[in-house]
Each structure stands twice: as structure tokens, then as C-alpha cells.
Amino acid sequence: MKMGEPEDRTAELKTATGNVEIARGDVCDAFEQDPDRLFSAQECWYCRYGDFGIFTEQPSQKGICSLSKMKEEKTK
């Protein structure tokens, strides 16, 4: 796979116990639409678990997936 191409991160996120660095075009099976986004595509940029600083003055191309953090909170 060429650098910068979207990746399927499903396997990595299923076993992750902490933050996973993601790119905006990456994908996984846990995609859930971010209700605050006007447009949608099934990629991390539009997922409720992807944090790219979208609502800040400096959004980035790389982000953090918060899926494992959300799973931890549900088990508490």
C-alpha cells in the first residue's frame, strides 16, 4: 500500500487498548456517523470516533480514534 492511501483499520481497532492514530480517509467496521457533520462518507473523517480537531482553528489530516476509549467507558 502506498503511503497516504486509506487503510482498513478494523483488526487494529478491535485489539487496541489505547489511542490509535488514523488518517482522514481510513476506514473500519465500527463506523458511526458523527451527527455534527453535514456531509458523510464511510471514512474516519466523518466518524463520531475520529478526532481531527475539526471544530478548532487547525484541523489536521491525522487524527486519533477514540473507539477503544468509548468501549472502556461502557464497561465501567
N, C-alpha and C positions, 0 to 999 in steps of 0.2 A: 504494500500500500504506500502511495506517495505521501510525503509529509504534507499536512494540511488538509488531506481528504477526510471526510466524515468516517467515523468508526462506529460499529455496533458495540456498545459498552455493557450489554446485558450481563454477560458472565462476570465481569469485574464488579459490577454494582451488586450482584446477588451475594457476593462474598465479602464485600467491603465492610469494614468496621469503623471507618472514618471518612473524611472528605476525599472525593475523587475529582481530580482536575479534568475538566471537559472542555471541548471546543463547541462553538455555537451550532455547528452542523452535525454533531454526534447524535446518536440515537440509542434507545434501549426499549425493552418491553414494558417498562414501568411508566412510560409517558403519560402524563396527565396535563391537560391544557391549563395554562396559567390564566385564570379568569380576568386578570388585569391587562392582558394583551389583546389588542384589537384584531390582529391577524393571527393565523395559525398555520403551522406545518408540524409534522410529527418529528421534531428535532429538539435538541436540548434548549436552544434559544427560546422556544415557546413553551417549554415545560415548567410547571409550577415548582419543580425541584431544582431547576437550574438557576444559579445566581451569577449574573454577569454584570451587576451594578447598573441594570437597565434604567432604573429611575434615579440615577445620580448624574452628575455632570460629566462623568468619564466612564461610560460603559466600555466593556472590553470584549475582545474576541475569545478569550479564555475565561472560564468560569469554574465554579465549584458546584458539584451535585450534592444536594442535601437529603437525598433519599435515605441513606443509612441513618442520618440524624433523626429523620421523621419516624423511621422504624423503631429506633431506640425509645423515643418519646411515647410511642403507642404501647410498648411493653412495660412501661413503668406503672 
